Amino acid sequence: MITTAFIRFAMIFWMSLLPQIAVALDEPHALRLLGHSRIDTPQVALDESDWRWLRERRTLLMGVSAPDYAPFDLTNNNDELEGITADFAALVGQALHISIEVRRYDTRDEVIEALKQGGVDFLGSANGYEAADPQLLLSRSYANDQPTLVTRSGDSQVLNDDLAGKRVAMLYHYMQPDAVRAFYPQAQLELFASTFEAIGAVAFGRADVYLGDAISSNYLINRNHLNNVRMADFSGLEVNPFAFAVARENTRLLPILNAALEAIPASEQMEILRRWSGGNLGIIGVDRLHLSASEQRWVQKNPRVRVAVLNDFLPLSFIGDQGQFEGLSAEVLSRISLRTGLKFDVVPGGSLPRQINIVSAGTADMLAVVTPSAERAEKVRFTRPYLTNPFVLVTRNGPNSPLTLEDMVGKRLAMVVGNGLHEDIAKNFPGVMFVDVENPQQAMALVANGDADGAVNSLISARYLITRYYRDRLRVSSTVGIEPARVTFGVNRSQLELYSILDKALLSITPQEMDELIGQWRSEVIIEDSYWLRYRNVILQGFGLAALLLAITLGWAIYLRSLIRKRLQAERALSDQMRFMSVLIDGTPHPIYVRDRQGRLMACNNAYLDVFGYKLEDVIGRTVVETDIENPPQARSFHDDYLRLMAGGEPQIHDRILKVPNGDVLTIYQWMLPYRDGDEKVVGMIAGWVDVSERHRLLGQLQEAKDDADAANRAKTTFLATMSHEIRTPMNAMIGQI
């Protein structure tokens, strides 16, 4: 009884709070638009009626949703909105001479509903998700949406086109989930509330692939230092570019927004995209290659290219612990893949001379790392360099170690076979004894072990290897030669289309982007070959995530404890109230009972049970027809009255006769009241009566006494009338005689 009443009480309580909660959730948060761009005297082609409409409006409301969708929508501690969308919205406001105000809603669906209901005038950062809604229209685009697949850097598995068996993480409103599932039917799609949470799921192993737009993916990877994920490929999904969205019936605002966006100069659009690019990647859609017809046919015919890589040509090319291809050349090939759509299959192993022969013979299509020389040019064709770095002399760290090539006369100098400096050094320093090696790491090892007195290597490779393996043992003594090392790709001489495509792709990588790629491998502070240093970022991120989860857990526990305490207080108050009601009802000497909509007994007091001589378990949950078997007509009459009362919903109060099982016939003053739920629906009745049999008996006796008195009075009247007649007759005779 108490549990049922408590549940009912709690449901009614929370139902009463739902309207207030809904209003609070629907209330948007106002943000100030922070634009970083301005244009001089924008020329917007609008007619006078549009300008008049804008002057009357004065302000346009732009809707955005939480959490941030970097770099399109970014909020700061000053309640300001900035980012790509904010910059374009600010320019639209400047061009239209109107104020743009921002309203931020908790979810994307809430802000879309607000747009439909007129709560905001237009929506920012809209793409294919909003385009699929028939009640919305998209404006002219201001940023391209290139669907991109992001994987872990150490993932050695090949990414199939259908993503079969992969766990794909995606922001819940990036694309329509049904469209993604239809395109990748064999993948397992998992939706997340934010882009950072989704890409973090890939970084920390909860998902295999992140699907998102290239701009935000690149921004998140670089600005949040997620150095264990990479942009692996573009997706073939059909998408819409980023634009503003308006309600379909808002036919006036859409052409106005289009005209304002068209008035923004292309140079300023490029500047906005560069400002929020996040670095390390060209502007998506701008830096895509313009291939010739023959080159496009070649890509379609040869989507996968075999690339020969050196296992230990640190830091330019090497095979990691998990068997994955890493190094500067791998990063450059990844950028080329994004620009061309080509996939590169790794052919590992062997020395540089052997791999040059493999490419020359056609077993592989290209080399990942090679420095040009006349000897090598006879077998492979060199692309433009992606790294220009000086050659240096590496010696042991000691007082008697050589400092320059002049000091190497008569000493052993380790050099990679085929290095273009070999002939120049032999010509200018004829006393130097050469030791041929297959890779820079082998040359450094010979010097460190005393099997060579010096080694010629590129500066980037020398610094990397010294810091990682030979700290305090080897040093860079001086530069060598007047020409730097130019690291290029080597292509099979018959693959002219591939050579041209690679050259164009390298040319499209801006110097800034290339410097950022090289900077990852140029630093002298290189992670040591220890578990802590190699996995420090992951461990710290794991501890940070654990601390965050612990804080959330503690907060949740405190919240639950508060709820439990409030629940116990409510239960105690409800128990006291129920005890009070029980004492009040059971202490009442008159019968009281409660029946449900079907007439079944739900509750009653002891007085009710005493009248009929029942036990509670015999009557609870049963109708009066089922319990009063000794007087079926009376039971049916009472049951029908109950049902009519609940159907009509009006209270009834009247006298009636009640026959009880002991044979007594009672006259009762009965009252019956319907009771309703929170929706004002009749769900039962409360009834009771007062035994007025004694009052009825007294009234009967009173009536009998009254009747007797009336009879006596009538007899008196008759007697007096008779006596009057009898006396008047002789009196009249006597009077007559007198």
Secondary structure, 3 states (H helix, E strand, C coil): CHHHHHHHHHHHHHHHHHHHHHHHHHCCEEEEECCCCCCCCCCCCCCHHHHHHHHHHCEEEEEEECCCECCCEEECCCCEEECHHHHHHHHHHHHHCCEEEEEEECCHHHHHHHHHHCCCCEEEEECHHHHCCCCEEECCCCECCCEEEEEECCCCCCCCCCCCCCEEEEECCCCCHHHHHHHCCCCEEEEECCHHHHHHHHHCCCCCEEEEEHHHHHHHHHHCCCCCEEEEEECCCCCCCEEEEEECCCCCHHHHHHHHHHCCCHHHHHHHHHHCCCCCCCCCCCCCCCCCHHHHHHHHHCCEEEEECCCEECCCEEECCCCCEECHHHHHHHHHHHHHCCEEEEECCCCHHHHHHHHHHCCCCEEEEECCCHHHHCCEEECCCCEEEEEEEEEECCCCCCCCHHHHCCCEEEEECCCCHHHHHHHHCCCCEEEEECCHHHHHHHHHCCCCCEEEEEHHHHHHHHHHHCCCCEEEEEEEEEEEEEEEEEEECCCHHHHHHHHHHHHHCCHHHHHHHHHHHHCCCCCCCCHHHHCHHHHHHHHHHHHHHHHHHHHHHHHHHHHHHHHHHHHHHHHHHHHHHHHHHHCCCCCEEEEECCCCEEEECHHHHHHHCCCHHHHCCCCHHHHCCCCHHHHHHHHHHHHHHHHHCCCEEEEEEEECCCCCEEEEEEEEEEEECCCCCEEEEEEEEEECHHHHHHHHHHHHHHHHHHHHHHHHHHHHHHHHHHHHHHHHHHHHHC
